[in-house]
């Protein structure tokens, strides 16, 4: 149901331009990497597949897709109160995530142009896709009389350095989980159009195909670099990134269950489905995947989500910073313990060597 409460207020850099959300461990990350090492990668053992994906990027199937139609041309004042806040937050988080991908891919395309033109063009064309996504989302925010200053975001957001192989793990999972998130919402709203309270969700079917192609590209790169998949360290890192991506999404979405309720979705059931599908998909390239069907898996994530709620309550309380620190400490320790237990759950070994190009 759409709330009829008073409009929420947002802190603004200037009229109509929202102050970016405070950076936390759960907010979208901005990445940078070792561009020299990336440019020196040998992709020859899987270059045919990478070139085939490049041809798909060049085809630009969605070049006419991200165009606002008549349905957008109306007042959205009826989306009010808490629902409005949740929508703005959803659009901002999504825009920030897409824009971070644009910045990384654009810089990779620029830096690799001389040393590895095939990879450079792939990254440049992916940055084109991400720019469209971010722009479309930012324009959607303007329907709620707000927008993000993406130039300000570029200069004032912290950047996390990852080695190339960690960039591959993280971005592969980000693109694939993005696919499953978008297609799951799209299919749900296709079956329940009465819950599609805003037209952006109609665009999710084609949108998720961009995410899927991007994920396939990183799949192909990892197959071209089998050394980052085939040793014991790769198994540990794949487990780490799978758990990190799944836990981050789960905690974020359960914290925003009211948003999914507006769409007629149960946030927990939605996340379980997306995690299961993404985990299965990762098994096509990763040497191990997580045992997400283990009875402890989601129950331990639920405890982390409960701790997250309590941390939020403490943060908004009137206690001093000193008192808050000691109130939060056992909750942080509890969540760390639950995540460690999940990491140590016996993973599922994937017979991936037959899929990795040698």
N, C-alpha and C positions, 0 to 999 in steps of 0.2 A: 504493500500500500504506500501511496505517496503521502508524505507528511504534510500537514498544513501549518506547521509551526513557523515562527518568525525566521526570517532569513539569517543564516550564520554570517558572521563577519570574518574576514581574512586580513591578515597583515599584508600591506601593500608597499612595494618599492616606490611606486608612484600610482596615481589613479588608474585602476584597471589592470595593473601588473602585480601579480602575486609574489610575495617573498617566497623563495623556494623552501620546501619542507626541510626541517632540521635533519642533518645527516646522522644516521644511526647505523648500527650493525645490520639492520633489516632494510635499509633504504637501497635503491638501485646504485650500483657501483660504476665509477668511471675508471677505465683501465688504460694503462700504457704498457709497453713491452720493449724488448730488445730488438729494435728494428733491423740492426745489422745481422743478427743471427737469423731473423725471419727471412731476410733477403738472400741469405746463403743456403737456404734449404734446397735440397735436391728432390724434385717431385717426379723425376723421370719414371720411377717404377709404377706410378699411377697417373701419369700425365693424361692418358687418354680419357679417363673418367673425369678428371678435373676440367679438361677442355670441353667435354660434353656438357658439364654443368655451366661452364662459361657461355656456351651457346644458348642455354636456357636463360641466363641472365641478360644476354644481348637481346633475346626475343622480347623481353620486357612485357610479359603478359598482362601486367596490371597498370600499364601506362595510362589507361583511360578510366581506371577503376575509382581512384580516390578523388571523386568530384562530388561536391555537396549538391544534393538535389532539392526538389521542392519541399520535401518533408522537413528539412532543417529550417525552412523559412517561416517560422512561427515563434511565438513567445514561449519560453520555458520557465516562466515565473511560477507555474503550478508545481514544478519540482522544487520543493521548499524545505526549510528546516533541516533536520538531520539528514534527510535523503539528499538534499542539495549538497551538503558538506561531503557526504560519502561519494557523490558523483564527481565533484571537483577533485577530491583526493584520488579517486580512481584514475581520472584523466591525467592528473599531474604525475602520478607514479608511472603510468604507462608512457606518457610523453618523455619523461626523464630517462626511462629505460631505453626507449627507441633512440633518443638523441645521443645517449652515451655510446650506443652501437654505431651511430653515424660518425661520431668524432673518431672513434678507434679505427673504423674501416677506411674513412677518408684519409687519415694519416698513414695507414698502412699502404693504401693505394699510391699516395704521393711518394713515400720513402722507398717503395719496392720497384718503382717504375723502371729504373735503369738495370737493376740486378735481376729482377724476376718479373718480366712484363705480363706473363700469364696470371700469376697470383695478383699482381698489382691491378690488373683490369677487373678481376673477380672482386677484389675488395672495393674498388671504386664503384662498381655497379651495385654491390650490396649497400654501400653508403647512400647511393641514390634511393634505394628502397626504404632505408631507415629514415632518410630525410623526409620522404613522403609521409611515412607513418607518423613521425613526430609532428610534422606540420599539420596533418589532419587532426591529430589529437589536440594540438594547441588551438587550432581554430574551433574545435568543439568546446574548449574551455571558454572561448569568447561568447558562446551562447549563454554562459552563466556569468557574463560580464567580467571575466578575468582572463589572463593569459600569462605565460611565462616569458621572461626575457632570456632567450636562449643564449645570447651573447654574454649576458651576466653570468649565466649558469656555467658557460665554458670557462670563464676566467676565475670563478669563485668556488668551484667544486673541487674536492680533494680527488687526486688520481692515485689509483692503486697499481703498483708495478707487479706484473706477472711475467715469468719466463714464457717463451712461446708455447711450450707444451701445456702450461697451465691455462694460457689464453684459449687454446684449442679445447681443453676439457670444459672450461667454464662457458665459452660462447656456444659450443655445440649443445650443451645441456640447456642453456638459456634459449636458444632458438627452438629446440625440440619441445621444451616444456611450454614455450609460447605457442607453438602449433597446437598442442593438446588443450591448452587453456582456451584459445580462441575457437577451435572447432567444437569443443564441448559446449560452450556458451551458445554458439551459433545453432547447433542442432537442438539444444534445449528450447531456444526461443522460436525456432522454426516449428517445433511441435506445440509451443505455448505462446503464440503471438500476442496474447493479451498481456504478457509480462514484458514485452519489448517496449519499455517506456521512453526510449530515446533511440533515434535512427542509426546511430553509429554501429550498433550490433548487427545490422543487416550487411555490413561490409566485412564481417569477420571470416566468411568462407574463403574469399579470394585472398584476404589479408594473411590468413594462416598458411597459405601456400607459399608466400614469400618466406615466412619463417621456416617452413619445411625445406625449401631449396637451400636456404642459408645453412641449415643444419646438415644437409647432405654434402655441402661443400666442405665443412669442417670434418665430416666423416671421411671424405675422400683424401683430405690432407693428412689425417692421422694414419690412414692406410698407406699413404706414400711415405710415412715415417714410422715404420713398424717398431722401431726401437723404443718409441714412447708408449707402446701398448703391450709389449711382450715380456717385460721382466717383472720381478716381484715388487719393485717400487711403483710401477704403473698400476698394479692391482690396488696398492694402498692408496694412491692418489685418486684413482677412479672412485673408490669407496668414499673418500673424503669429499670429493666434489659432488657426488650424487647426494650424500647426506646433507651437505651444506645447502644445496639448491632446494631439496625437498623440505628441509626444516624451515628455511627462510620463507618459502611460499606458504607453508602450513601455518606458521605463527602469524604472518601478515594477514592471511585470509580469515583465520578464525577471529582475529582482532577486529575484522571488518565484516563479520557475518551478516550484519544488517544490510550491507550493500547487496550481497548475493540473495538475501531474502526478498529484496525489491524485485529481483529478476525471477523469483520463484525457485531459487536454488538453495539447497542446504550446503553451507560452506564446507562442512567436514566431508560430506559425501562427495561433493565436487572435487575437493583436493585429493581424496583417496583415489578417485577414478583417474585424475590427471597424473598423479604420482605413479600409479600402476602402469598406465600406458607409456609414460616417459621412461620408466625403468625398463620395460620390455623393449622399447625402441633402442635404448642405450646398449642393450645386449647385442645389437647388430655390429657394434664396433668395439665396445669396452670388453676387457678380458673377464671382468666380474660385474655383477649387478647386485643390488641389495635384496634381501629376502623381505620384501614389503608385505608379504602374506603371513609372516611370522606373527603369532598372537601378541607379542610384545611391541611390535613396531609402532603402531599408531597409539597404543595406550601410553607409551613413553613420550611420544610427541604431544599427547594430550596433557601430560603433566607439565611439559615445557610451556604449553599454551596457558595453562592455569597459572604458572609462575609469571608468565608475561603479563597477564591481567593484573596480578598483585603488584608487579613492578610499576605498572602504569598508575595504579592507585596510590602507591607510595610517592611516585614522582609528582603527582598533583596535590599531595597533602601539604599542610602548612608547616610540617616539621623542618628543622634545620638541615642543611646539607650533611652535617656530621651525623645526625640521627638517621637520615635517609640512607647514608652509605652503609651503616651497620644493619639497617632493616633489609636492604637489598642483598647483602652479602650471602645469606643462606639460600636465597632464591636463585642467585647466579650459580652458586655451588650445586644446587639441586639440578638445575637445567644442564650444567656441564656434565654432571654424573649421568643423567639420562641420555645425553647425546653420546657420551663415551660408551655406554652400554650398547647403544644402537650401532655405533661404529664397530664394536667388537662382536656383534652378532655374526654368525658364520654366513659369509656371502654365497651367492650362487655363481659357480664357475661356468663360464660361457665358452663353448667350443668355437672360439673366434678365429683361431689360426687359419682355418679353412677360408675365412673371409678376408684375411689380411693379405694384400698383395706383397709378394716378396721381391 
